[in-house]
Amino acid sequence: MPDAFSAALAALFADPNIGRDAVYIAEGGAPILVRIVARRADAVTDFGDTRLWSETTRIDLRVAEAPNPRPGDRIKIEGDAFLIQGEPVRDRERLVWTVDLRPA
């Protein structure tokens, strides 16, 4: 029986208003259909006395579907291709990866 966190997470990713289908392709691997939660927030970075604004593409990806995403792996979302950049970060419960993407 899944714990409360796993059950809540499954419901969020399954919700058609929050989760969406994507294809995860590990470098040298076969495509895998996964569910993601997209976070396309803007980022503001301080650089000296200047503040830089940039668009970002971050997604949440379940560890159960992609146990070891790496920089250079690909994600396709609604026909748009992205590469994972930087090291993915797992949440405290070790159930979700947060992944930064850049256009491929």
C-alpha positions in Angstrom: 0.0 0.0 0.0 1.5 3.4 -1.0 2.2 5.9 1.7 0.4 9.3 1.8 3.1 11.2 -0.1 3.2 8.6 -2.9 -0.6 8.6 -3.2 -0.8 12.5 -3.3 2.0 12.6 -5.8 0.3 10.0 -8.1 -2.9 12.1 -7.9 -1.1 15.4 -8.8 0.8 13.8 -11.8 -2.4 12.1 -13.0 -4.4 15.4 -12.9 -4.9 16.6 -16.5 -4.7 20.2 -15.3 -1.3 19.7 -13.6 0.5 16.7 -15.2 1.2 16.2 -18.8 2.7 13.5 -21.0 6.3 13.7 -22.1 8.9 11.4 -23.6 12.1 10.8 -21.7 15.1 9.6 -23.6 18.2 8.6 -21.7 21.4 9.1 -23.6 21.8 5.9 -25.7 18.5 4.5 -24.4 15.0 3.9 -25.7 12.2 6.5 -25.4 10.0 6.1 -22.3 6.5 7.7 -21.8 6.5 9.7 -18.5 4.2 12.1 -16.7 5.7 15.5 -15.8 4.7 18.7 -14.0 6.0 21.7 -15.9 7.3 24.8 -14.1 8.1 27.5 -16.6 8.8 30.3 -14.1 11.0 33.3 -14.8 14.3 33.5 -13.0 15.9 36.6 -11.7 19.6 36.4 -11.0 21.8 39.0 -9.3 25.0 39.8 -11.1 26.9 42.5 -9.3 24.6 45.5 -9.2 22.6 44.1 -12.1 19.6 41.9 -12.0 19.2 39.5 -15.0 15.8 38.1 -16.0 15.6 34.9 -18.0 12.9 32.4 -18.9 13.5 28.9 -17.4 12.0 25.5 -18.1 11.9 23.2 -15.2 10.0 20.1 -14.8 9.2 17.7 -12.0 9.7 14.0 -13.0 8.9 11.0 -10.9 11.8 8.9 -9.7 9.8 5.8 -10.3 9.6 6.6 -14.0 13.1 8.0 -14.5 15.4 6.6 -11.7 18.6 8.3 -12.9 18.2 11.3 -15.3 21.5 12.8 -16.3 22.7 16.0 -18.1 22.4 15.5 -21.8 19.3 13.2 -21.6 16.4 14.4 -23.7 12.8 15.3 -22.8 10.1 15.9 -25.5 7.1 17.9 -24.4 4.3 18.4 -26.9 6.6 18.2 -29.9 9.3 20.5 -28.3 12.7 18.8 -27.6 14.8 19.8 -24.5 18.1 18.7 -23.1 18.6 18.2 -19.3 21.2 20.7 -18.1 22.9 20.6 -14.8 22.4 17.9 -12.2 18.8 16.9 -11.4 17.8 17.4 -7.8 15.6 15.0 -5.8 13.0 16.1 -3.2 13.4 15.2 0.5 11.1 12.2 0.2 13.2 11.0 -2.8 10.1 10.7 -5.0 10.5 13.5 -7.5 13.4 14.9 -9.6 13.4 18.6 -10.4 15.1 19.0 -13.7 16.4 22.1 -15.6 15.9 22.0 -19.3 17.2 23.9 -22.3 16.0 23.7 -25.9 17.7 21.0 -27.9 
